Amino acid sequence: MLGAAPVVAFIPSLDLTRSGAFYTGVLGLSLEEVTPYACVLRGGSMMVRVTKVGSLQPQPFTVLGWQVDDIHAVAAELAAAGVDLVR
């Protein structure tokens, strides 16, 4: 039923301005729309909707990821951009 429909990822955020800057400036996603309630981005064919929330409960597992050809090269690029990588 939904196999051919585009997927939308939802990410919670306390600060849409900060999140938008991270997803566009560091990760390179394209900004499509900003509202008081969400920051809508696109990465490839996937829509990522960063939704404003009043409180945040960080999860002990991955909630959003990318399939890349060279994980070590991408990790090095992210670290060089100031991203703290946690293993």
C-alpha positions in Angstrom: 0.0 0.0 0.0 2.7 2.6 0.9 5.7 0.9 -0.8 5.9 3.5 -3.6 4.9 6.5 -1.5 7.7 9.0 -0.5 8.9 8.6 3.1 8.9 11.6 5.5 11.1 11.5 8.6 10.1 13.4 11.7 12.8 14.8 14.1 11.9 16.6 17.3 13.7 19.9 18.2 13.7 22.4 20.9 15.3 25.1 18.7 14.2 25.2 15.0 16.8 27.9 14.1 19.7 25.9 15.5 18.4 22.6 14.0 17.8 24.2 10.6 21.4 25.6 10.6 22.8 22.2 11.5 20.8 20.2 8.9 21.5 22.7 6.1 24.9 24.1 7.0 26.6 20.9 8.3 24.7 18.0 6.8 23.9 19.8 3.5 20.1 19.2 3.3 18.0 21.7 1.3 15.7 24.0 3.2 12.1 23.9 1.8 10.0 25.7 4.4 10.2 27.2 7.9 7.1 27.7 10.0 6.7 28.4 13.7 6.1 24.7 14.1 8.6 23.0 11.8 11.6 23.3 9.6 11.0 21.2 6.4 14.2 20.0 4.7 15.0 17.6 1.9 17.8 15.1 1.6 17.8 13.3 -1.7 14.2 12.2 -2.3 13.4 12.1 1.5 11.6 14.9 3.3 12.9 15.6 6.9 10.4 17.5 9.0 12.1 18.9 12.1 9.2 19.6 14.5 9.2 22.0 17.4 8.6 20.3 20.7 8.3 21.6 24.2 10.5 19.0 25.8 12.9 16.4 24.4 13.7 12.9 25.5 16.9 11.8 23.7 16.6 8.2 22.5 19.3 5.5 23.1 19.2 4.5 19.5 19.5 6.0 16.0 16.5 7.9 14.8 17.8 9.1 11.5 20.7 7.8 9.3 22.2 7.7 5.9 23.6 4.9 3.8 27.0 6.1 2.5 29.8 4.5 0.5 32.6 5.3 2.9 31.5 5.7 6.6 35.0 6.5 7.7 35.4 9.4 5.3 32.0 10.8 6.1 32.7 10.5 9.9 35.9 12.4 9.4 34.1 15.1 7.4 31.4 15.4 10.1 34.1 15.6 12.9 36.0 18.2 10.9 32.7 20.2 10.8 32.4 20.1 14.6 30.0 17.2 15.0 30.6 15.2 18.1 30.4 11.5 17.1 29.3 9.1 19.7 29.8 5.4 19.5 
